[in-house]
Structures are given as C-alpha cells and as structure tokens.
C-alpha cells in the first residue's frame, strides 16, 4: 500500500512541477467507421465524437481522452441475400503517447496508443435473412489509435486511424475500424 501512495505522490508532484506543460481541452469531430467481416462486403457509416482531453508534457506527451462517439457499419453478402446496418453509441477512453515537432504556437504531432470503448447502446436494421450471428454484440472492445495533427495556438486538429484489437462479435470475425477527424480547443 505504501508503494501505491508513494507512486501517486510522485505523480502528483510531477504534474504540479510540470504545471506549464499541462493542457486541458474539449474536442469534437466526425468519424467514418465500418465493421470488417470475413465473409461479407462492408461499407462505412458516418458518425461523431465529442468530449475532452488532457495533455501532459510538450515535446513528448501523454494524452488521455474521454469522449462519446458513434460508429458502426453496413454489410451485405456477395449475392445480396444478407444485408444490415449497425450503429453503436460508445464511451471511448484512449491513452495516447505522442511527439511534437515545431514551435509552441505552431507544431505538428504524432500520437498512438490503446483505446477502450464501452458500447452504451446500439441500433440495428437487418434484412429478413440475417441470422442470430449479427445480433450478439459485445459490451466493450479494445483497440488502438494512431495518427497525427497540428496545434495552432490553442486549436488542435487531429486525423487518426482506429483499429480493433478485440472483436465486436465472434461471428464472422467482426472487428471495427474507423477514421476520425477532430478539432479541439485547449482551455489551459
């Protein structure tokens, strides 16, 4: 227990000591997602994301985020007998490690890291021939994000790719992937 308290104390001291290197902000953006499957053709759906982030550090940084998003996908079989569309509302928690290049008021950055997504709700529309395989979705997934962006003063713009490390459903090896374009504003 003492080790945990010491670790937390060192972390708090580090954050307080690096106060000038901490920024907090809000972000919103658009997503283009799809659910990749083994045996079906898939296409993307457009969604959103809105939430907040904190950035610790300047040259190298740690950026945890928390945002609400929507994602999903469309699919159909090669013979057009099976089709459907699924849309998820998710609570997403990525933790990114990044590197900045440039000046304080104008810099480019690259970042990557894991993401945990909790599926809060889903809406499904299926053709008559779709079986139970597309009705059993998991309540959460793990994935990764990688991308880059630019900071201009207090405004930050990011383009990221997100891939699924875990399946959203065990049937047809369904994994979600998406592209996200977001704009944020740093308050601190």
C-alpha positions as CSV (number, residue, x, y, z in Angstrom):
1,X,0.0,0.0,0.0
2,X,2.9,2.4,0.8
3,X,4.3,1.8,-2.7
4,X,1.0,2.9,-4.3
5,X,0.8,6.0,-2.1
6,X,4.4,6.9,-2.9
7,X,3.7,6.4,-6.6
8,X,0.6,8.6,-6.5
9,X,2.5,11.3,-4.5
10,X,5.3,11.3,-7.1
11,X,2.8,11.5,-9.9
12,X,1.0,14.5,-8.3
13,X,4.4,16.2,-7.6
14,X,5.4,15.6,-11.2
15,X,2.2,17.1,-12.5
16,X,2.4,20.1,-10.2
17,X,6.1,20.6,-11.1
18,X,5.2,20.5,-14.8
19,X,2.2,22.8,-14.5
20,X,3.3,24.8,-17.5
21,X,3.3,21.6,-19.5
22,X,-0.3,20.6,-18.9
23,X,-3.2,21.5,-21.2
24,X,-6.8,20.5,-20.9
25,X,-9.4,20.9,-23.7
26,X,-12.5,19.9,-25.5
27,X,-12.8,18.2,-28.9
28,X,-15.4,17.3,-31.5
29,X,-15.2,15.5,-34.8
30,X,-16.6,13.3,-37.5
31,X,-15.9,9.6,-37.9
32,X,-16.1,7.1,-40.8
33,X,-16.4,3.6,-39.4
34,X,-17.0,0.1,-40.7
35,X,-17.2,-3.4,-39.2
36,X,-14.8,-5.7,-41.0
37,X,-16.0,-9.2,-41.5
38,X,-14.6,-12.4,-43.0
39,X,-17.3,-13.3,-45.5
40,X,-19.4,-10.2,-46.2
41,X,-18.8,-6.9,-48.1
42,X,-18.7,-4.0,-45.7
43,X,-19.1,-0.2,-46.1
44,X,-18.7,2.7,-43.8
45,X,-21.2,4.8,-41.8
46,X,-20.6,8.4,-40.7
47,X,-20.6,9.2,-37.0
48,X,-19.5,11.7,-34.5
49,X,-17.3,12.1,-31.4
50,X,-17.4,14.8,-28.7
51,X,-15.5,15.0,-25.4
52,X,-12.4,16.2,-23.7
53,X,-8.7,15.6,-23.3
54,X,-5.7,16.4,-21.2
55,X,-2.1,16.7,-22.5
56,X,0.8,16.2,-20.1
57,X,4.2,17.3,-21.5
58,X,5.2,19.3,-24.5
59,X,8.0,17.7,-26.6
60,X,7.0,14.1,-25.6
61,X,3.5,14.0,-24.2
62,X,0.8,11.7,-22.7
63,X,-2.7,12.4,-23.8
64,X,-5.6,10.6,-22.1
65,X,-9.1,11.4,-23.5
66,X,-12.7,10.7,-22.7
67,X,-15.4,11.2,-25.4
68,X,-18.8,10.0,-26.5
69,X,-18.9,8.7,-30.1
70,X,-21.0,6.9,-32.7
71,X,-19.7,4.2,-35.0
72,X,-20.8,1.1,-36.8
73,X,-21.0,-0.3,-40.3
74,X,-23.1,-1.6,-43.2
75,X,-22.7,-5.1,-44.6
76,X,-24.1,-7.4,-47.3
77,X,-23.4,-10.7,-48.8
78,X,-22.0,-11.2,-52.3
79,X,-25.3,-12.5,-53.5
80,X,-27.2,-9.6,-51.8
81,X,-29.3,-12.1,-49.8
82,X,-28.0,-10.7,-46.4
83,X,-27.7,-7.1,-45.5
84,X,-27.8,-4.9,-42.5
85,X,-26.6,-1.8,-40.7
86,X,-25.4,-1.4,-37.1
87,X,-24.7,1.8,-35.2
88,X,-23.1,1.9,-31.8
89,X,-23.0,4.8,-29.2
90,X,-19.8,4.4,-27.3
91,X,-17.9,5.9,-24.4
92,X,-14.2,5.9,-25.6
93,X,-11.1,6.2,-23.4
94,X,-7.8,6.4,-25.5
95,X,-4.5,6.9,-23.8
96,X,-2.0,8.2,-26.4
97,X,1.7,8.8,-26.3
98,X,2.9,11.5,-28.7
99,X,5.8,13.5,-30.0
100,X,5.6,17.2,-31.0
101,X,7.7,18.9,-33.7
102,X,7.9,22.6,-34.1
103,X,7.3,25.7,-32.0
104,X,4.9,26.2,-29.1
105,X,2.3,28.1,-31.1
106,X,2.6,26.0,-34.2
107,X,3.6,22.4,-34.1
108,X,2.8,19.1,-35.7
109,X,2.4,15.9,-33.6
110,X,2.2,12.2,-33.9
111,X,0.5,10.0,-31.4
112,X,-0.5,6.4,-30.8
113,X,-1.9,4.2,-28.0
114,X,-4.6,1.9,-26.8
115,X,-8.3,2.7,-26.6
116,X,-11.1,1.1,-24.6
117,X,-14.6,1.5,-25.9
118,X,-17.7,0.7,-23.9
119,X,-20.8,0.2,-26.0
120,X,-23.6,2.2,-24.4
121,X,-26.3,1.4,-26.9
122,X,-26.8,0.1,-30.5
123,X,-29.3,0.3,-33.2
124,X,-29.6,-2.4,-35.8
125,X,-31.5,-2.8,-39.0
126,X,-31.2,-6.2,-40.7
127,X,-32.7,-7.8,-43.7
128,X,-35.1,-10.7,-43.2
129,X,-32.4,-13.4,-43.8
130,X,-29.9,-12.2,-41.3
131,X,-29.4,-14.8,-38.5
132,X,-28.5,-14.5,-34.9
133,X,-24.8,-14.0,-35.7
134,X,-25.4,-10.3,-36.1
135,X,-27.5,-9.9,-33.1
136,X,-24.9,-10.7,-30.4
137,X,-22.5,-7.8,-30.0
138,X,-20.1,-7.4,-27.1
139,X,-20.5,-4.7,-24.5
140,X,-16.9,-3.3,-24.9
141,X,-13.9,-3.6,-27.1
142,X,-10.1,-2.8,-27.1
143,X,-8.3,-1.2,-29.9
144,X,-5.5,1.1,-30.9
145,X,-5.3,4.6,-32.4
146,X,-2.5,6.1,-34.4
147,X,-2.4,9.4,-36.2
148,X,-1.2,13.0,-36.4
149,X,-2.2,16.5,-36.2
150,X,-1.3,20.1,-35.9
151,X,-1.6,22.6,-33.0
152,X,-2.1,26.3,-33.9
153,X,-2.2,28.3,-30.7
154,X,-5.0,26.8,-28.6
155,X,-6.6,25.0,-31.5
156,X,-5.6,21.3,-32.2
157,X,-6.7,19.3,-35.3
158,X,-6.2,15.5,-35.4
159,X,-6.6,12.8,-38.0
160,X,-6.5,9.3,-36.6
161,X,-7.0,5.7,-37.6
162,X,-8.5,3.3,-35.1
163,X,-8.3,-0.5,-35.4
164,X,-10.0,-3.2,-33.3
165,X,-7.8,-5.5,-31.3
166,X,-10.8,-7.3,-30.0
167,X,-13.9,-8.4,-31.9
168,X,-17.3,-6.7,-31.5
169,X,-18.8,-10.1,-32.3
170,X,-17.3,-13.6,-32.5
171,X,-19.3,-14.4,-35.6
172,X,-17.6,-13.7,-39.0
173,X,-14.6,-12.3,-37.1
174,X,-16.2,-8.8,-36.8
175,X,-13.8,-6.1,-35.9
176,X,-14.5,-2.4,-36.0
177,X,-12.2,0.2,-37.7
178,X,-12.6,3.9,-38.3
179,X,-11.0,7.1,-39.4
180,X,-11.6,10.2,-37.2
181,X,-11.1,13.9,-38.0
182,X,-11.5,16.1,-34.9
183,X,-11.0,19.7,-33.9
184,X,-10.2,20.7,-30.3
185,X,-9.6,23.8,-28.2
186,X,-7.1,23.9,-25.3
187,X,-8.5,25.9,-22.4
188,X,-5.3,25.7,-20.3
